[in-house]
Amino acid sequence: MNIFLRIFLALCILSATSANIFAQKKSKKMIKANQLFEAEQYSKAAELYKKVYQKTKNRAIKSEIIFKQAECYRLSGNINRAESYYKRAIKAKYPDVNVYLLYADMLRMNKEYEEAKIQYQQFITLNPSDTRGEKGLRSCEYATNWLDNPTRYKVEIMPLVNSRFGDFSPSFGNEDYTELFFTSSRTGGLSSKVDERTGESFTDIYSTKINKKGKWSVPMLTAEPINTSSNEGSVFLNKRGTNMYFTKCNVEKKKAEGCSIFISTRKGKIWGEPKKIQIKIDSLGTTGHPALNDDETVLIFSSDIAGGYGGKDLWMVTKEQKGKWSLPKNLGPAVNTSGDEMFPFLHNDESLYFASNGHIGMGGLDIFKSILDENGTYSNIINLKSPVNSSGDDFGMIIESNGERGYLTSDRDGGKGGDDIYQFELPPLVFSLKGVVTDSKTGAILTNSKVKLSGSDGKAYETVTDNTGSYTFKLKPLTSYELLVSNNGYLNKKLTETTVGIEFNKVFVLDAILDPVKKEIILPRIEYDFAKSELRDKSKIDLDILAAALNDNLNVIVELKSHTDFVGDNRSNLVLSQKRANACVKYLLSLGIDKGQLKAVGAGETEPFVIEEDNGRFKIGDVLTKSYINKIKFRKNKKKAHQYNRRTSFKVLSEDYVSEDNIKK
């Protein structure tokens, strides 16, 4: 956790954090330790609490001291030690149930999600009305899934820019993205003093540029009057790089005096004296983390002023006449929570990026995105998931205009020390379509088949299948496609595919099975009950497919021929088979097929089925005549043979049909 988080965040998680919970008389050292804690000098307070702990024998005071030490470590960013001390506080029977919530939060920040869920559940049991427990529990479940299924973002640390100290909150310095400004607590800044709250130097603003080799240069300290002996940071520059907005947190006589937003204007290479942005807030409020739109008429910032939802909220002001700013407007409950919302960034498409520890997240601060709805409100909140977010603090995201590259801050594992600046990139989606074209009757591959791909973007592409019957195309994101496959002597086949809604690289496979024009095609799912002509539900599946083929081939006339088994006399079977063929035609007509394309024929029992592939008792070439079936011993095989004979097939009679509607035209 960086210095600006420690300074800027109010200690609002526990109402009892800075109060003496126990009524026992405190020793002078205990009182002094509490004073150091109140002054946010957590490192010194933790050491003094340790000495007090060794001297006291009172168990209640011991448990309080352990908890206060845990708080010192949490608020100074030492998550590992904080986790250990919260665990000890629970073992020491510290009485405030919030200790379970804080312990769970630390476990979550250390990616110990299963143990964190146990502690969140314990907090829910003890304090069921507090929604933070349920939110933490859900966060663990989401985080586990996001780690297992990361997004396409590629996130890499910037080794030359970062130091072993805190480096955070980058900002573009110009409109071609070749300069970055950021905040750092590294040594060598304007002040040689150490901030006792962090043990590091006071933060200053630095800059780096891309050199002739395309690499980021060694960071340079921004001169006075931008940097002072106070903490400066969380900077924003306009596109021309002439106006710098930044947060300054003054410290006088080791006492924090709050944070405000300042602006400095550059003339040539010289920055002018910073002026405080006059935002109308109550005297107790603190403001920081400025983000502006392109014409600098909208300013979004983070503040704890009255009227929010708890912790730090995001607020907006707009520039009015004579350069004055409007009254602050809270961005509302969709964005803001009872936790903290900070480090906003306004993209040029008006989408808002910000950090929050109050929404469902992976741990600590997570980065979120929100898009304006039709009412001009930021309502839909999206967690950017892993790898943009981690179990630690992730914040300060900025994005180039094309939305595919930018920078963020994180204290995740693998950094150089403290917070580090990372570069991220969203690689383009890669989609391709492939398939094999085959004969539906024989299964043979069909070479030189014509394959035409038409996209919803108005583009069309053509190819032919190779000697393996295969074809390939490259597809575009957010596009729907229609594939038309044709070959001489076969019915055309039309297929569809879409990349809309697909967020990961994918190879789509569409195999096309073409029906030969001159051969009879058996519709395998069209079966009939004994002595019945009604279509079974699964029979309609094949007829739906045939209907699609007829819609793709409006010039053909097909014959639908139905058959029966040999049970019963020839005359009745002939009538039954005609009814079956008529039932198929009736169904196709209900789907909108032109009646002129259809001819129904009943063949009765006159054309026994011929087995086309080995199938247990039946071998290729077997003709299921009456004499053949009577020789079958097992009843189930006889039943299957009769079902084979009760079938419907189709074949193309003509390829020059013209509908009456087209004739009239």
Secondary structure by P-SEA (a helix, b strand, c coil): ccaaaaaacccccccccccccccccccaaaaaaaaaaaacaaaaaaaaaaaaaaccccaaaaaaaaaaaaaaaaaacaaaaaaaaaaaaaaacccccaaaaaaaaaaaaacaaaaaaaaaaaaaaaccccaaaaaaaaaaaaaaaaaaccccbbbbbbccccccccccccccccccccbbbbccccccccccccccccccccbbbbbbbbccccccccbbbbccccccccccccccccccccbbbbbbbbbccccccbbbbbbbbbcccccccccccccccccccccccccccccccbbbbbbccccccccbbbbbbbbcccccccccccccccccccbbbcccccccccbbbbccccccccccbbbbbbbbccccccccccccccccccccccccccccccccccccccccccccccbbbbbbbbccbbbbbbbbbbbcccccccccbbbbbbccccbbbbbbbccccbbbbbbbccccbbbbbbcccccbbbbbbbccccccbbbbbbbbbbbbccbbbbccccccccccccccaaaaaaaaaaaaaaaacccbbbbbbbbbcccccaaaaaaaaaaaaaaaaaaaaaaccccccbbbbbbccccccccccccccccccccccaaaaaacccaaaaaaaaaaacbbbbbbccccccccccccc
